[in-house]
Amino acid sequence: QICNFTIGGIWIYQGLVPKLLGPHPDEVAMTTAFGIPESLQAPMSYTAGIGEILLGLCVIFLSRRVWPQVISAVAMAVLLVFVAIYAPRYLFGAFNPVVMNVASVALSVVAVLALRAEASYADEQTRAT
């Protein structure tokens, strides 16, 4: 559950604070680097924010499902690659996406492994009775 609340909380925070309550200047700079026209940057930020909040809620409330964690891990990895390609200057800041994204991917992997171990244990208990 710690992994689920942490990962879900990260997605909810990242969707709400720099996107829906902003968009934060760094979000605008990254969308500019991705080649998104200025007229679409705020709508893209709001849309991404809503998507991130929804993913965070899925991770928290569908904690017995593997797919939200898999989507989270893949999304974090893909977003990190995009930043590395299009806005690499953000990789070297004091608070940067490398630290958050790699840690998030690791927590999602731990959550998936825990779910699989739990399911395996339940299967063994069922067969034993």
Secondary structure, DSSP 4 states (H G I P E B T S, - for coil): -HHHHHHHHHHHHHHIIIIIT---HHHHHHHHHTT--HHHHHHHHHHHHHHHHHHHHHHHHTTT-SHHHHHHHHHHHHHHHHHHHH-GGGGGSSS-HHHHHHHHHHHHHHHHHHHHHHHHHHHHHHHH-
